[in-house]
Amino acid sequence: MEELDLNAYRKFNESCGRRMVCRIGVDCGLFVEMNYMVDAMLYCLAHRIKFQMYSDDANFGTGVGWSEYFMPFCEEAHEAFHRKFNFHRMPSWRRILKLCRAQRSLGPVVWKIKKGMLTRIGRLVALATYGERVLFAQDVRVDRSQRICVPELGIDDDYMGAFAKVARMVWRLNPYVQLHKEEYRQILSVPPVYSGVQIRGGDKITEAPLVDGKIIVGKSGLQNGGCLFVLTDDYRQFLKARKEFPGLRLLTLCREDERGYYHKQFCEVEPSEKKDAIVRLIVSVDLLLSSSSFVGSITTGPSVFVMKLRLGDPNVQAADCPKDELAATLQLPIDVRSMISRRNVASGASVS
């Protein structure tokens, strides 16, 4: 995969006129937040808007922000008002009304009106602070049918191609995480050639079906004696896979006491515990990006991230989506992807 030149990106980004301050680490898991961020970067590139980041209070950090785990790639903003007024793009009125019908409540309408009022106030605060109108993360409108063309950076791609290039450019581990990556590789004795999978547990069941680990590992097609790195949030899933596939050498960075990822609880854990978990997650995904093959689910953030970055790789697939439908499916909202996954899992349809 051809990578963007970071210095060229910075030069182009700084040359743009209007600017956006995109807050990341708002209210989702790390890789959903990463997806939002890259979408915002693509929107800025397509419209020649200067991209800046606000991450001081990122829910995946301990008060440092993006640079706690990754190398910087753009100018960061540090004004505290972004915590209140800068957030993800709100659902359309059509989706809000659909939620109202499903919940039999006007709560979603009240929520959207409140967010709209906060946005208006935030624009005035930003104008007073910066002396110019600044876009927020909620201003991002990604047209996934639009071709991204930025000759200065050598970008002339569809959405998926541009996403992969930009995401690979920002995916640069800082020295602290890189050191832990090397230490973990040594501890696990990761071989030069290995396969990878993600088996999800925890609160994901509330919005999507959990794909059985036996199905996921089976889809890898790995033969006895092969090595498989398993990204999971529940050590019981790892033990189950090891029992079901005794001929494979299974590796994981999941702790023995971990029993699934629950986002709300995770956001409240001690900073040191949170940092340890995020470092292990980042290192795990980095290993999956380099694995000889990968199998995941279209409903889980890390899997979607890996599949987007490795979409053209014939050895990358989803256990709950046919390969010829994967590119289009990965661009759909989570509720639609969940429906597709549920249908395939329930029917036992072949997705090879």
Secondary structure, 3 states (H helix, E strand, C coil): CCCCCHHHHHHHHHHCCCEEEEECCCCCCHHHHHHHHHHHHHHHHHHCCEEEEECCCCCCCCCCCHHHCECCCCCECCCCCHHHHCCCCCCCHHHHHHHHHHHCCCHHHHHHHHHHHHHHHHHHHHHHHHCCCCECHHHCCCCCCCCEEEHHHCEEECHHHHHHHHHHHHCCECHHHHHHHHHHHHHHCCCCCCEEEEECCHHHHHCCCCCCHHHHHHHHCCCCCCEEEEEECEHHHHHHHHHHCCCCEEECCCCCCCECCCHHHHCCCCHHHHHHHHHHHHHHHHHHHCCCCEEECCCCHHHHHHHHHCCCCCCEEECCECHHHHHHHCCCCHHHHHHHHHHHHHHCCCCC
